[in-house]
Amino acid sequence: LAVASAGPSASHEADRGSARVPRVPTIFTKGDLLNTPDLHAYAHGVSCAGEMDTGISVTFKKRWPGLLPAFEQRRAERKLQLGEAFAWSEGGDTVYSLAIQESATKRPTLAALERSLAAMVTHAAGAGIERIGVPRVGAGKDGLEWLRVKSILVKVANDRPVTLVVYEQFVRAPGA
């Protein structure tokens, strides 16, 4: 796992007081991933070649202008391998770029998706991040079968202290 930070690290732990709420490892929902007030960690799929020119990656680049330069610097230091996750933080948000395909012209693989999700969840647990927003990673134009992707998301999050909040359907947030 590669980690980059663009500023002081913010704690992502939720203060739940003395009453413990049972954790659900994976939540499937609809909504606006990037306009959910209590969410500060996000994931998206990328190629090892570093293209961020399609899908939600374009929106990520616009929202966090420092993400792509940090990702490119990481790639210049050492090529990103399939199944790795690049963690980048700025202003209290953490973005995980999941290396799920070799290049934009090659399809992602379920094995690379599973390894990169596992790397992400392991990093998040160590960083105190309790929730990560995830789009339909790999299942958009990339072509992975959504039901198989869903089962991997559930498997990876099971028995780990991180909840994956998976946005199956985009619904624009009011006022966004």
N, C-alpha and C positions, 0 to 999 in steps of 0.2 A: 504494500500500500504506500503510495506517495502522499505526503501531506504538505500543504502549503497554507500559509496564513498571511493575511494582509492586514493584520492588526491584532489588538489584544483579544485573547480568547474570552468569549462570554460563556457563562454556564448555561447549559440547555436543560438542566434538570428542573422539572416542575415541582413547586412546593405543594405537596399534598397534605401537609399538616400531619396530625397523628393518625388519622384514619387512612388506611391503605385501600386504594381502589384496585380491584383485580385487573391485571394487565391482559389485554387482548393482543396476541402477537401480530395479527394482520387484520386491518379494517379495510373493507372495500366500500367505496363511496362514490358519489358524483359531486362535482363542484369545481372550484377554481383553485388548483394546486398552489398557485403563486399569490393568491389573495385569501389565505386562511390565517387569521390573526395569531393563533397560538402555535403556528408551525414555523420553525427556524432552520430546518435541515431538509435538503431536497436532493433528489437523484435524477440523473438522466443518462441515457446510453450514448456512447461516443465510439468512434473508430480509433484504432491504434495510430492511424495516420493523422489524427487530430482534426478532422473536419467537424465543424459545428455549424453546418449550413442548412440543415433541414430539421423539421419537427420542432419539438420544444427547446432544442438546443439553441435555436435562433433567439428565442425569447429569453433564455438564460443569459446569453451573451449581452443582450440589451439591458437586462436588469442589473447584472453584475459585470460592468465593463472590464474589471481586472481579472475575470475568470480566464478568458482566452489567452492573454499574455502569460499568465502563471502556468497554464496548461502547456503552452508552447515552450516555455522555459524548461519545464519538467521533461518534455519530450526531447529537447536539445541535450539535456544532461544524460538521459537514458531512455531509450525507446520504451514506450508503454507496451506491456505484454497483454495478450488476451487474458481476461479473467482478473485483471487488476482493477483497483479503484483509486482514483485520484481525488483526495480530499482537499478542499480549498475553503478558507473561512475569511469573512470580512463583515464588519459591522454587526456581529451577533448571528449571522447566518452562515451555515455550512452547506457547500454544494459538493455532491459526490458525482464525479464523471466516471461512469462504468464502462470499461473497455470490453465491449461485447462483440465487436467485429474488427477484422483486419483493416478494411478500408470501406469507403462509402459504396464501392461497387461490389463488395462481398457481403453476403448475408451474415447476420449474427448467429451464434450457436447457443443452444440451451446450456451446454457445459460452461461456456465463457460467462454467460449470464449468471449462472448459479455461483461460480467462483467469485465473480466481482461483487455480487450481492453479499456473499459471506464475508468478503474482505471489508465491505462497507459496514456491515452490522458489527463486526468485531471492532473496527476503529471507533464507531459510534458508541459502543458500550464502554470502551476505555476512556472516551472523551466526555462521558456523562450525558450524551444525547439520547433522549428517550423516545423520540418520534421522528420519523423521516417520511416526507411526502414523496410518493413515487407515481409517475405517470404509467401508461400502458407500455412500459419499457420493452423495446424489441418487437412489439406486436403491431406497430403502426405500419408505415410503408416498408419497414424492414422485413416483415413477413413471418415472424414467429407466430405459432398458433397460440391465441390468447389463453385458452384453457390450460395448456401446458405451462405457459409463463405464470399463470395464477398459482398452479400447484407448486412451482419452484419458489414463488414469493412466500407462500404459507410454510413450506418446508424450511426455508432459510431462517425465517423469523421465529419459528417454534423453539421453545426452550432458551430464548435469548432475551436479555433485558431491554430490547429495542422493539418498538411497535412500528410496523410499516403501514402508513396510511396511503392506500392505493386508490388513485383517482381513475376509475374506469370510464367515466364520462365527463367531459368538460361542460360545465354550466357557469357562465360568466357571473362573477360576484356583482351584487348591486352596486352601482356607482363606479365599477372598474372600467 
